[in-house]
């Protein structure tokens, strides 16, 4: 039994999509604040903070609805862009 390491309460809380969404939104807030302080009115969500399904960029699956709803409820506009030129580009823009 001494080799067994049970999941801690902190680790269990981190698995909850609501808690993961809060951490994700905090990361977005840092980027939004930095952009706003530099005179911008939008940010493009970095690729490493998005998930791609069928060519479309989304917030990560377990938290997509929570993040989308939270941003919209706070007055942000979200554009899920899909641009097809020589290459396909799919991304998310958050504006205020």
Phi, psi and omega in degrees: 000337183291340179276345183280129178245106181287150175301128180280163178299321179297317178295322179295317179298322181295336180283340180294124181305326180297317178292321177296322179295320179298314179296320179296315180296323177300320178295319178295321180301320178300315180292320179295314181298315179300315180296315181297318179296337179262015174084010180268159179239015177199162172227152171258123183294128181301147180305324183286356177252011180235169178231145182243128177224126180054038177082357182253139176278138178219163168290157182309140188314306187292344184239004186308306184297319181296313181295312180303310181296317181298314179297313180296320179294339178260015173090005179278150173255141181238128177245121175263100188266146175220112184241124181244108176233231175297323176233159177270134178232129180230129185203172179241133174242131175249126180232161181219000000 
